[in-house]
Amino acid sequence: MNKYLLIILCVIVISTRNVFSHELDGESNLTVLDMHTGLPHNFVNDIYEDSRGFIWIATYGGGLTRYDGYGFMNLGFGTRSLNLRSNSCRTLVEDKFNRLWVSFDEGTDIIDLDTYQKAQVKCKTADLSKILNEPSIFVYLDSKDNIWLLTRTHVYRFVFDEMGNIVEIATTMYSSNTPEVHIYDANSDGSVWMSSDGKLQRFVAQNSKLVKSSLSRTLDVLDNVYITDFLNFGGDTWISTNVGLFRYTPATDMIRHYIKGEGPQSLTNSYTTCLARSSDNKLLVGTLGGVNIYDAAKDSFTPWDTSCMPSPHMGDFVHCMFVRPGVVWVGTETMGIFRFSARQMKIRNFVNTSDPGSLSPNCVNAMYVEPDGTLWAGTVDGGLNRRPVGSDTFQHFNTSNSRLSHNSVSTLEADANRRLWVGSWGGGVDVVMMDNPKEIYHLDVGEKYNKLLNYIGAFAFDSRNNGLWIGSNDGMFFYDFDRKQLLLPFERCLDVRGCIGSLVDSRGHLWMGSQTGLRIIDLNHRDNKGQYPFICTNYMYKLDQPDSKVVDKITCFCETADGTIWIGSNNYGIYRAVQDEKEEWHFQCLTTENGLANNCVKGIACDISGNLWITTNCGLSVYNPADDTFTNFDSSDGLVSATFYWNSALAAGKTVYLGTDKGLSEVFGLNHITRGNDKLTFTSLTIGNQAVYAGSDYLDKDISVASQINMHESDKSFAISFSALQYNQEAKGLYYYRLRGFDRDWVKMRLGEHSVRYTNLPSGKFTLEVKYVSAISGNVLNTASIDICVTPYFWKSWWFMLIVVAVVSVVAVYVYRRRLETIRERETMRLLTPIKEALEDSDDPMVTQTRIRNILDSQKRFKETIAKVAEEEKQYDKQHAMPFMERLLNVMKKNYMDSNFDGDRLADGVGMSRSLLVKKVKAETGQTVTQFIKDYRLNMAREMLSQNEGNLNITEIAYRVGFNDPKYFTRCFSQKYGTSPSNFVDSMTK
């Protein structure tokens, strides 16, 4: 578009104000992709999705780029991997042979998507390179899979054979005085509509030529008009132009013209630039005044609100649009791309405004929902709020308009008599009659206890004992409704400090958190005769590691339908509490290492689907216990705030209520957005911190389609990235990976991570497998895999080793034979020389010869006797001596519990040197002495865990088998048996 025209239009648009619309406010998230996020230029000409799910963006000034949901791969002019014509990129399209046709001011490039190199397309009828070198304007794929190319003076239509070779080129000349020309297969027959010579005409291929034919005279209104886009929608052909939007109905040969008018339901700007069909089958119209949605029932337009954008009016200059399920991409001329994606949460927010019926200000600190849906909410210094069912207006109760004692409401609880108990931070306890909310009473428990009930953190209604449990900053109390008396319920109840969060579970146990750990009270057994009617069990230290002596700060509780208790900690994430057959509680901790948004948990609620809604200091986590996956949300997902306050999660029916520092969010569930072509894809490869592309020694094709990576053992490291190409929720799922042949189990990655690195791989063949688990739907997408072949150093290769073995064998045989011959010669000389000399010196050679023979026979018999005795002694030793392994195991059995027992002491125990012990243990077991001792201890621990007759915990067992560090014991046990000690105990229990 002409630069001066843009400036004029800028002034016009900035001087106007958009009509306010909430079309997207509650349904979509906005993501801006611009130069700050890696886009090479903010002028976006075209957005396109290839057959593999990658998004390609044509920028005018930054060239071509590919987006995978996490980052950009820029392919501009001068790029090392692929040198394209220029950075003035116009449009692009993929043919059915996985080749990307890209239009530039200077010409057209064809990219092979298998190798990301320029494709070599064979043409049997013309010089293709000459055509591609012509200045290009537009590329298009018609309904018959033919490619159309517009240059400054010609129109070309390419027809392909089954191998992708061009077998026919039809062409003709045209003229146009507009900066861009668009073509469209309006009839879906392989012909196209196009503006030429000032008129909208139809181009049809006949005998390798393109023939122009006139369309209906009704379309003459488009003569000398700049046509920017076409779209068939609702049985009509819609045409966007610089003078408005035209709707042509072929059935009646009628045309209608839409322009910017005075009414709020007209176009926001007459200069329409692009058209698209939304995933819910609505017509989207891009203009220089933003995007408009066509309402077929009213034959009117509704604008999208852009007031929330970084620069709303500049974002109105829409140049192109692209739609895929759940996502709308809007390309602009100055602000990059605005990506609207459907929110994963169905949400409604309530904040304090100038409206007297809005929520009171400050942090939401307490919530309660009546059975009929009436919502009560307390805020810090804002008093108590009541919203009747079916209303969006809040009724307020505070110290100035009611008998409420204090405006900082900290907790709410209802009893069986429709009384709402209101705890405050500084004013004690009030009672509101829910049938008559104006009737409010203050709980007076006498001068002795009133001062202890000023700061209330938790309530729990006890139907079994008809009373209310009260947790304050100065202790735990029980208010008996029958006696109307405050009781000290258990010994040292006044030592409990900073109570917050409570639960009465289905077993009849009260759980209450505090700054000094967890308290559990059995409500089924009340002793009214003693000084203290209840018995309390204390869990002061970190629930899963009590030996650490770390004081845990428990904040909230939730019980799921299966009876599992979930506990929130202010520093250590959440705990899963499970009771064993002996009614003892065991705790498993989940933290940010497992995917939790933050370890400071403020509230937990369970929805009707069994998902846990966990509010934290920094973000909301939705945990699916069945899949063990977290989905994290923040303000970008529609929450009024990502900072939550105490008692900030409540589930009632199908609705979840969340309290934040800025207001209250009402969530009606999660949106499950699915696509039909989800595919997990590898996106990039680096070896030794250098990017690797197709055509190198490592890859024969692009990493997205390659089947094997060829590496050498000298390559110290490699990293590979991947993407599920889920552009609407790319940060809401988790990746798992494993390198078969190297990793035993799947490795779960942290939320947001999408690449893996390996270092110092040994030679061999491996297979990297990756899978993506959608945290919203819980579905596992197709597992992506790629083979990795690591070539060894030549001296480690099989052929080199074979040569070495052959040479060594030949040399050894030769040396052995030479040595044998030498020994034989020496032995012969040693035996024969004395005999020869004796015979020569003897007076009677025959007598001497007889004596020599007798001596030799005696020597032979002596040697045989010695050998026989040695063999008999050996057999005796075998029959009577204790075997080595038996002695070794006896020593281990006596000493394995001693943590100081090591290899030296084991050698002393079996009566041999350390070096000899190492050799014999290696020969008998194939292990080192240290590994043998550790495995023996682990075997004993496994036997203890399976029997556990003494009801020992894991830490005690670790110490009993000679481990000083329980964590090291757990790690060794998991490595040897493939499961942790706690999971092993659970499996044995089941």
Secondary structure by P-SEA (a helix, b strand, c coil): ccaaaaaaaaaaaaaccccccccccccbbbbbbcccccccccccccccccccbbbbbbbccccbbbbcccccccccccccccccccccccccccccccbbbbbcccbbbbbcccccccccccccccaaaaaaaccccccccccccbbbbbcccbbbbbbbcccccccbbbbbbbcccccbbbbbccccccbbbbbccccbbbbbbcccbbbbbbcccccccccccccccccccccbbbbbcccbbbbbbccccbbbbbccccccccccccccccccccccbbbbbbccccbbbbbcccccccccccccccccccccccccccccccbbbbbcccccbbbbbbbcccbbbbbbccccccccccccccccccccbbbbbbcccccbbbbcccccbbbbbcccccccccccccccccccccbbbbbcccccbbbbccccccbbbbbbccccccccccccccccccccccbbbbbcccbbbbbbcccccccccccccccccccccccccccbbbbbbcccbbbbbccccccccccccbbbbbbcccccccccccbbbbccccccccbbbbbbbccccbbbbbbccccbbbbbbbccccccccccccccccccccbbbbbcccbbbbbcccccbbbbbcccccccccccccccccccccbbbbbcccbbbbbcccccccccbbbbbbcccccccccccccccccccccccccbbbbcccccbbbbbbbcccccccccbbbbbbbcccccbbbbbcccccbbbbccccbbbbbbbbbbbcccccccccbbbbbbbbbccccccaaaaaaaaaaaaaaaaaaaaaaaaaaaaaaaaaccaaaaaaaaacccaaaaaaaaaaaaaaaaaaaaaaaaaaaaaaaaaaaccccaaaaaaaaaaaccccccccaaaaaaaacccaaaaaaaaaaaccccaaaaaaaaaaaaaaaaaacccccccaaaaaaaaccccaaaaaaaaaaaccccaaaaaaaaac
